[in-house]
Amino acid sequence: MGKVLKQVLRFKRKYPMTIGWRIPQNASVVEKHLNPGEEVIYSFIAQKNDNPLNFIESAVVSLTNQRILIGRKRILIGYFLSSITPDMFNDLSVSGGLIWGKVHIDTVKEYVTLSNISNDALTEIETQITSYMMEAKKKYGLREEDK
């Protein structure tokens, strides 16, 4: 069992109201795309969509020491993988609902919505992602024109 799968299963036990299907298959997509020397810091499951009634698009989200990976295994053949590097990360927002909440990741190129997450997990997810991105962005420093 890979480290990503172990972390996601631990997350699912801690926050059982979070909706997630096909966890081992989705975790294998992320594991497959880890670079040499890339370490997984934190992983969780969510739906990669903005529709609270769409429970089909489960994804494993992993924060590594280099980027955020979002992996989804297709039902028949193939998979989807999104990678968000610190230089592409703009902002993160969280919204809680009656039962589930959402995490919105704003990047330079797209707006990623992760939904159907237990409200209890939102604080932990926000802290993990924000803390990492703030540290990673410091490495990039200020550009000349920003000084």
Secondary structure as the mmCIF struct_conf table of DSSP 4:
data_model
#
loop_
_struct_conf.conf_type_id
_struct_conf.id
_struct_conf.beg_label_comp_id
_struct_conf.beg_label_asym_id
_struct_conf.beg_label_seq_id
_struct_conf.end_label_comp_id
_struct_conf.end_label_asym_id
_struct_conf.end_label_seq_id
HELX_RH_AL_P HELX_RH_AL_P1 LYS A 3 LYS A 14
TURN_TY1_P TURN_TY1_P1 PRO A 16 MET A 17
BEND BEND1 THR A 18 THR A 18
HELX_RH_AL_P HELX_RH_AL_P2 ILE A 23 LYS A 32
TURN_TY1_P TURN_TY1_P2 HIS A 33 HIS A 33
HELX_LH_PP_P HELX_LH_PP_P1 LEU A 34 ASN A 35
TURN_TY1_P TURN_TY1_P3 PRO A 36 GLY A 37
STRN STRN1 VAL A 40 GLN A 47
BEND BEND2 LYS A 48 ASP A 50
TURN_TY1_P TURN_TY1_P4 PRO A 52 LEU A 53
BEND BEND3 ILE A 56 ILE A 56
STRN STRN2 SER A 58 THR A 64
BEND BEND4 ASN A 65 GLN A 66
STRN STRN3 ILE A 68 LYS A 73
BEND BEND5 ILE A 75 ILE A 77
STRN STRN4 TYR A 79 ILE A 84
TURN_TY1_P TURN_TY1_P5 PRO A 86 MET A 88
STRN STRN5 PHE A 89 GLY A 96
BEND BEND6 LEU A 98 ILE A 99
STRN STRN6 TRP A 100 THR A 107
BEND BEND7 VAL A 108 LYS A 109
STRN STRN7 TYR A 111 SER A 118
HELX_RH_3T_P HELX_RH_3T_P1 ASN A 119 ALA A 121
HELX_RH_AL_P HELX_RH_AL_P3 LEU A 122 TYR A 140
HELX_RH_3T_P HELX_RH_3T_P2 GLU A 144 ASP A 146
#
